[in-house]
Amino acid sequence: MSKTREEQWEFWRLLVAQQQQSRLSVRAFCQQHRTSEYSFYQWRKRLAQQLPVKFALVETSHGRAQAEAVEVILTSGERLRITPGIDAATLRLVLSVLREPR
């Protein structure tokens, strides 16, 4: 049974995100998940070229007394750290620039 195009994109989106969070090398991660390094790099490149982000995973810990920065990891591997008290207009501007085609 073959995956639909959207299922394939979602599969690789999740796999690339898991690799980034694992902090394993691509080689070690691909060996663990029995997938080709070549395919992984090709899909990571395709995903990095996508414009909008469809969803974002946010992890929270309960019981923290102070507000902390939120870190967003983009599909390109870049990290965006959002600190407490950031001006909403500035954040909107940064996000709009990140959505622009490069």
Beta strands, then each sheet from edge to edge (+ up, - down):
strand 1: 70-73
strand 2: 79-82
sheet 1: 1+ 2-
end
